[in-house]
Amino acid sequence: MFIIGELINGMYEHIGKAIKERDKSVIQKCALEQVWAGSDALDINCGPASKKPIEDMPWLVETVQEVTDKPLVLDSSKPQVIAAGLAAAKNKLIINSTTAEQGKIDVLLPLAKQYDAKLIGLTISAKGIPQNKEQRLELAAAIVAACSEYEFPIENLYLDPIVLPVNVAQAQMKDILDSINEFKIISEPPPKTIVGLSNVSQGACSRSLINRTFLVMAAAYGLDAAILDPLDKELMDALISAELVLNKQIYCDSYLEAYRKK
């Protein structure tokens, strides 16, 4: 599975403070720790408290690029902030994210093509978050159709079914898992699938346990990528074990050591 480290986010107090004070050492330490823990890419988010995100995003991009060539996932709800990060980037890129709203698609798909970036598509419309599998599939199909219209490679698209907190949306969990599987039959080649894992345990007790249980189940449903905390060792070990059971890794008695990325 493609692992995207979630920890360079201004919503965390120490990251937000580092962004405000332009303290590169804190950001670079966080980046390297996630890479050493097994991240294949790093999500970069200025956070809701950022007063100047159009300036903060390029600074974050440049700061992280000084210490790693891992792909960068530019995370913002504002297309102008994404555009500022794209202009500063040298690493491979993923845009996080568009929704199914035509206004966002018409801005972000051309940017993704211009910068040869991959794109995360959230199954959200102007009406909000879907309430069942059918609505998720409808929005996913609309995003795939828009990619085809813009001649954007479907294999560079990640679809997100929108994971909701289990403590308020328990009845939707099975639909979300089914959507991961059924997104793959929307087109040929199929789009990839992704989740923001920490959402499933938001506001709940035993967050790490809920996160790793959902991740293992999602892996069995064919999940391709997840935005998560790679420093959660039990979470990462559960994923390695799940991929072993799914015959994606070769067994040996020391398989955790063998497949844990250094």
Buried (B, 14 or more C-beta within 10 A) or exposed (E): BBBBBBBBBBEBEEBBEBBBEEBBEBBBBBBBBBBEBBBBBBBBBBBEEBEEBBBBBBBBBBBBBEBBEBBBBBBBBEBEBBBBBBEBBEBBBBBBBBBBBEEBBEBBBEBBBEBEBBBBBBBBBEEEBBBBBEBBBBBBBBBBBBBEEBEBBBEBBBBBBBBBBBEEBEEBBEBBBBBBBBBBEBBEEBBBBBBBBBBBBBEBEEBBBBBBBBBBBBBBBBBBBBBBBBBBEEBBBBBBBBBBEEEEBEEEEEBBEEBBEE
